[in-house]
Amino acid sequence: MGVTRLHTHLDRLEAESIRIMRETVAECRKPVLLYSIGKDSSVLLHLLLKAFYPARPPLPMLHVNTTWKFREMIEFRDRVAAETGVDLIEYINREGVRQGTDPVNHASRHTEIMKTQALRQALAQYQFDAAIGGARRDEDPARAKERVFSLRGAGQRWEPRKQRPEPWGLFNTRLAHDETLRVFPLSDWTELDVWLYIRREGIEVVPLYFAKERPTFVRNGALLVRDDERVPLEPGEKLIPKRVRFRTLGCWPLTAAVESEAADLDAIIAEMLDTRQSERAGRIIDLDPSDSMERKKREGYF
């Protein structure tokens, strides 16, 4: 793809995403930006700032904190919030913390309580009627079914058969009293598009995306980076320094690293051109056949 065609492609994606964000703010009573601290969230925040420049964005960003994120992610989140001036709401399911749920012994339960239930609680508590998220259709077959303006029924539940048509980019934002919207401005983007845009715009992302020597161990076939002492090593496991990076970020005991030499954006983009594996292959919870993405989304998962 030539440079001119590439810029035109990214310009079209950017313009579409900005239009979606502006329409959300114009049509919805109380929208919020869901901020997971990953690369897609970084692009979303950048687009939000562009969409309403030079004014401050007229909506806050919400981070559902499972308390098991990489420390670098939380440090990055707090610094970005301070530098951009966008209001940050952190929500933690305190009842889940009191129950002692964790991603090591209760992976699926942890995701349900600390992510899905927590998100539903946060959206209800603050009475947000539209949540803007960074999910893309190329990530997962269930996400490929999403509309840009994805209708949620009572209790934030998703029913694929009740989704509205969006011909020619026309969106229906009407809501009944118990309905809300999830809005996905990056629906038509690919992982490669995201990285190309990050490089073009000079968007800062969490350093975990770049290859570096980190303390790793292997558990159930997954290459993990030990981020703190809450997870003791099992018999036979050893910490081995390896040069790794992450393609996706989540709770650290559920997020596999990949061995890589890609320490800058050009190297990451070169890897993307040479891979056929989804980035979510590193999300260990996605490999549980009893806990599919579609089931989780029907329950209110992001």
C-alpha positions as a printed NumPy array, in Angstrom:
array([[  0.   ,   0.   ,   0.   ],
       [  1.512,   3.327,  -1.064],
       [  1.993,   6.165,   1.411],
       [ -0.791,   8.283,  -0.14 ],
       [ -3.267,   5.392,  -0.171],
       [ -2.312,   4.477,   3.402],
       [ -2.924,   8.019,   4.645],
       [ -6.233,   8.15 ,   2.775],
       [ -7.273,   4.846,   4.358],
       [ -6.367,   6.025,   7.865],
       [ -7.981,   9.416,   7.244],
       [-11.259,   7.719,   6.33 ],
       [-11.175,   5.525,   9.425],
       [-10.37 ,   8.528,  11.599],
       [-13.168,  10.641,  10.103],
       [-15.708,   7.831,  10.557],
       [-14.705,   7.302,  14.187],
       [-14.838,  11.007,  15.003],
       [-18.286,  11.29 ,  13.402],
       [-19.508,   8.365,  15.534],
       [-18.169,   9.977,  18.706],
       [-19.752,  13.332,  17.923],
       [-23.073,  11.687,  17.097],
       [-22.975,   9.795,  20.394],
       [-22.466,  13.008,  22.354],
       [-25.137,  14.819,  20.333],
       [-27.8  ,  12.108,  20.627],
       [-27.211,  10.518,  24.034],
       [-28.043,  11.957,  27.423],
       [-24.973,  10.81 ,  29.376],
       [-22.198,   9.006,  27.45 ],
       [-18.907,   7.682,  28.813],
       [-15.658,   6.434,  27.27 ],
       [-14.681,   2.933,  28.439],
       [-10.926,   3.001,  29.052],
       [ -9.117,  -0.319,  29.367],
       [ -5.623,   1.266,  29.088],
       [ -4.758,  -0.846,  26.029],
       [ -3.731,   0.323,  22.565],
       [ -7.319,   0.55 ,  21.295],
       [ -8.288,   2.69 ,  24.291],
       [ -5.293,   4.926,  23.601],
       [ -6.499,   5.419,  20.027],
       [-10.062,   6.066,  21.249],
       [ -8.868,   8.705,  23.703],
       [ -6.765,  10.361,  21.006],
       [ -9.785,  10.444,  18.672],
       [-11.969,  11.845,  21.459],
       [ -9.526,  14.673,  22.074],
       [ -9.436,  15.416,  18.338],
       [-13.214,  15.265,  18.011],
       [-13.807,  18.092,  20.497],
       [-10.574,  20.094,  20.249],
       [ -9.899,  22.73 ,  21.527],
       [-12.575,  22.138,  24.168],
       [-12.275,  19.449,  26.805],
       [-14.196,  16.302,  25.861],
       [-17.731,  16.575,  27.3  ],
       [-17.654,  13.121,  28.854],
       [-15.517,  11.204,  31.361],
       [-13.628,   7.963,  30.881],
       [-14.403,   4.89 ,  32.967],
       [-11.876,   2.234,  33.956],
       [-13.224,  -0.965,  35.488],
       [-10.298,  -2.046,  37.641],
       [-10.137,  -5.761,  38.448],
       [ -7.204,  -5.033,  40.838],
       [ -5.091,  -7.475,  38.766],
       [ -3.864,  -5.175,  36.021],
       [ -0.147,  -4.82 ,  35.343],
       [  1.351,  -2.115,  37.506],
       [  2.662,  -0.35 ,  34.394],
       [ -0.919,  -0.106,  33.134],
       [ -2.176,   1.69 ,  36.239],
       [  0.794,   4.061,  36.261],
       [  0.185,   4.844,  32.583],
       [ -3.556,   5.362,  33.158],
       [ -3.055,   7.875,  35.947],
       [ -0.43 ,   9.844,  34.03 ],
       [ -2.539,  10.005,  30.855],
       [ -5.604,  11.161,  32.789],
       [ -3.574,  13.916,  34.432],
       [ -1.952,  15.038,  31.17 ],
       [ -5.134,  15.086,  29.068],
       [ -7.407,  16.546,  31.735],
       [-10.169,  14.045,  30.931],
       [-12.089,  13.074,  34.058],
       [-11.264,   9.504,  35.112],
       [-13.699,   7.295,  37.002],
       [-12.229,   4.133,  38.504],
       [-14.73 ,   1.445,  39.455],
       [-13.915,  -1.679,  41.49 ],
       [-16.463,  -4.335,  42.43 ],
       [-15.772,  -4.194,  46.178],
       [-18.047,  -7.141,  46.89 ],
       [-15.984,  -9.229,  44.474],
       [-12.827,  -8.185,  46.303],
       [-14.41 ,  -9.163,  49.644],
       [-15.38 , -12.554,  48.191],
       [-11.723, -13.17 ,  47.394],
       [-12.242, -13.93 ,  43.707],
       [ -9.008, -14.043,  41.761],
       [ -7.925, -14.86 ,  38.184],
       [ -5.66 , -17.717,  39.245],
       [ -8.111, -20.042,  41.   ],
       [-11.387, -18.661,  39.616],
       [-10.617, -17.419,  36.101],
       [-14.127, -17.457,  34.603],
       [-15.748, -16.388,  37.88 ],
       [-13.211, -13.578,  38.238],
       [-14.046, -12.284,  34.751],
       [-17.771, -12.475,  35.448],
       [-17.589, -10.698,  38.824],
       [-14.753,  -8.22 ,  38.374],
       [-15.392,  -7.295,  34.739],
       [-18.948,  -8.047,  33.61 ],
       [-20.784,  -7.425,  36.873],
       [-18.521,  -4.502,  37.711],
       [-19.194,  -2.825,  34.364],
       [-22.948,  -3.284,  34.736],
       [-22.777,  -1.847,  38.255],
       [-20.728,   1.168,  37.16 ],
       [-22.964,   2.015,  34.204],
       [-26.06 ,   1.729,  36.416],
       [-24.582,   3.707,  39.324],
       [-23.573,   6.651,  37.142],
       [-26.646,   6.279,  34.877],
       [-24.667,   6.288,  31.642],
       [-26.879,   5.614,  28.629],
       [-24.064,   5.117,  26.111],
       [-20.669,   3.506,  26.659],
       [-18.054,   4.095,  23.944],
       [-15.65 ,   1.152,  23.658],
       [-12.686,   0.083,  21.557],
       [-13.839,  -3.38 ,  20.426],
       [-13.156,  -4.203,  16.77 ],
       [-14.944,  -6.682,  14.513],
       [-11.72 ,  -8.436,  13.508],
       [-10.992,  -9.531,  17.095],
       [-13.587, -12.269,  17.534],
       [-16.584, -13.784,  15.68 ],
       [-18.941, -12.579,  18.425],
       [-17.653,  -9.03 ,  18.115],
       [-18.092,  -9.243,  14.344],
       [-21.845,  -9.416,  14.998],
       [-21.87 ,  -6.071,  16.775],
       [-23.403,  -2.979,  15.268],
       [-21.566,   0.329,  15.655],
       [-24.406,   1.467,  17.915],
       [-25.077,  -1.802,  19.736],
       [-28.365,  -1.926,  21.602],
       [-28.393,  -3.297,  25.148],
       [-31.605,  -4.319,  26.872],
       [-32.497,  -4.434,  30.55 ],
       [-29.482,  -5.228,  32.72 ],
       [-27.057,  -4.304,  29.912],
       [-27.786,  -7.598,  28.138],
       [-26.98 ,  -8.07 ,  24.455],
       [-29.289,  -9.919,  22.084],
       [-27.814, -10.251,  18.57 ],
       [-31.225, -10.738,  16.908],
       [-32.505,  -7.446,  18.291],
       [-29.751,  -5.324,  16.8  ],
       [-30.799,  -2.533,  14.467],
       [-29.757,  -2.212,  10.815],
       [-27.253,   0.548,   9.993],
       [-27.593,   1.12 ,   6.23 ],
       [-25.216,   3.663,   4.679],
       [-23.852,   4.581,   8.097],
       [-27.208,   5.737,   9.431],
       [-27.576,   5.054,  13.15 ],
       [-30.667,   4.661,  15.301],
       [-29.997,   6.017,  18.798],
       [-33.552,   5.925,  20.196],
       [-33.775,   4.228,  23.573],
       [-36.572,   2.902,  25.753],
       [-36.367,   3.582,  29.486],
       [-34.465,   0.319,  30.213],
       [-32.22 ,   0.356,  27.137],
       [-28.681,   1.633,  26.66 ],
       [-26.072,   1.658,  23.905],
       [-22.554,   0.355,  23.504],
       [-20.846,   2.376,  20.786],
       [-17.843,   1.037,  18.86 ],
       [-16.09 ,   3.709,  16.749],
       [-13.246,   1.295,  15.863],
       [-15.541,  -1.425,  14.514],
       [-14.078,  -1.269,  10.999],
       [-10.45 ,  -0.982,  12.099],
       [ -8.009,  -3.908,  12.144],
       [ -5.148,  -4.5  ,  14.557],
       [ -2.761,  -3.373,  11.809],
       [ -4.792,  -0.186,  11.246],
       [ -4.519,   0.588,  14.951],
       [ -0.734,   0.271,  14.95 ],
       [ -0.34 ,   2.239,  11.713],
       [ -2.462,   5.032,  13.183],
       [ -0.514,   4.987,  16.457],
       [  2.701,   5.413,  14.471],
       [  1.284,   8.181,  12.272],
       [ -0.206,  10.157,  15.148],
       [  2.615,   9.575,  17.633],
       [  0.223,   8.121,  20.233],
       [  1.875,   6.882,  23.412],
       [  0.965,   3.354,  24.532],
       [  1.796,   1.215,  27.55 ],
       [  5.443,   0.011,  27.305],
       [  4.289,  -3.598,  27.777],
       [  3.539,  -3.673,  24.045],
       [  7.247,  -3.373,  23.278],
       [  9.73 ,  -6.23 ,  23.567],
       [ 11.897,  -6.183,  26.68 ],
       [ 13.526,  -8.733,  28.96 ],
       [ 10.939,  -9.658,  31.592],
       [ 10.609, -12.374,  34.291],
       [  8.558, -15.162,  32.688],
       [  7.227, -18.564,  33.65 ],
       [  5.127, -21.128,  31.831],
       [  1.82 , -22.346,  33.248],
       [ -0.623, -24.566,  31.354],
       [  1.24 , -23.821,  28.161],
       [  0.961, -20.045,  28.523],
       [  4.001, -17.782,  28.773],
       [  3.271, -15.429,  31.677],
       [  5.12 , -12.437,  33.09 ],
       [  5.05 , -12.346,  36.878],
       [  4.041,  -8.847,  37.863],
       [  3.806,  -9.205,  41.639],
       [  4.062, -11.725,  44.496],
       [  0.37 , -12.664,  44.716],
       [  0.898, -15.673,  42.449],
       [  3.417, -18.14 ,  43.935],
       [  5.317, -20.386,  41.59 ],
       [  4.151, -23.988,  41.528],
       [  6.54 , -26.954,  41.853],
       [  8.636, -27.212,  38.715],
       [  8.022, -23.627,  37.635],
       [ 10.968, -21.227,  37.38 ],
       [ 11.269, -17.567,  36.57 ],
       [ 13.266, -17.232,  33.363],
       [ 14.211, -13.836,  31.885],
       [ 12.967, -13.672,  28.299],
       [ 12.562, -10.94 ,  25.748],
       [  8.797, -10.715,  25.356],
       [  5.962,  -8.317,  24.637],
       [  2.151,  -8.333,  24.719],
       [ -0.307,  -8.026,  21.841],
       [ -3.251,  -7.621,  24.211],
       [ -3.443,  -6.507,  27.839],
       [ -5.693,  -7.618,  30.691],
       [ -5.333,  -9.195,  34.119],
       [ -1.74 , -10.305,  34.206],
       [ -2.269, -13.968,  35.283],
       [ -4.679, -14.354,  32.319],
       [ -2.606, -12.61 ,  29.655],
       [  0.064, -14.535,  27.778],
       [  3.154, -12.824,  26.423],
       [  4.862, -13.612,  23.118],
       [  8.592, -13.929,  22.558],
       [  9.583, -11.048,  20.328],
       [ 12.334,  -8.656,  19.29 ],
       [  9.839,  -5.927,  18.328],
       [ 10.973,  -3.021,  20.484],
       [  9.559,  -0.177,  18.356],
       [  6.516,   0.59 ,  16.249],
       [  8.105,  -0.312,  12.917],
       [  9.061,  -3.74 ,  14.258],
       [  5.563,  -4.314,  15.686],
       [  3.988,  -3.416,  12.337],
       [  6.379,  -5.805,  10.569],
       [  5.225,  -8.561,  12.959],
       [  1.585,  -7.772,  12.22 ],
       [  2.217,  -8.197,   8.495],
       [  3.707, -11.618,   9.133],
       [  1.168, -13.099,  11.571],
       [ -2.085, -14.974,  11.007],
       [ -2.995, -15.404,  14.675],
       [ -5.52 , -13.192,  16.457],
       [ -4.172, -10.931,  19.173],
       [ -6.769, -12.417,  21.555],
       [ -4.961, -15.739,  21.387],
       [ -3.067, -14.294,  24.349],
       [ -6.256, -13.94 ,  26.427],
       [ -6.31 , -17.202,  28.383],
       [ -9.933, -16.771,  29.429],
       [-10.995, -16.822,  25.753],
       [ -9.716, -20.394,  25.449],
       [-12.313, -21.699,  27.934],
       [-14.98 , -23.379,  25.738],
       [-17.593, -22.993,  28.481],
       [-17.086, -19.234,  28.653],
       [-17.33 , -18.025,  25.056],
       [-17.145, -14.364,  24.077],
       [-20.74 , -14.455,  22.855],
       [-22.03 , -15.81 ,  26.172],
       [-20.077, -13.185,  28.082],
       [-21.361, -10.409,  25.82 ],
       [-24.959, -11.553,  26.29 ],
       [-24.408, -11.112,  30.05 ],
       [-23.105,  -7.571,  29.614],
       [-19.357,  -8.068,  29.031],
       [-17.557,  -5.326,  27.145]])
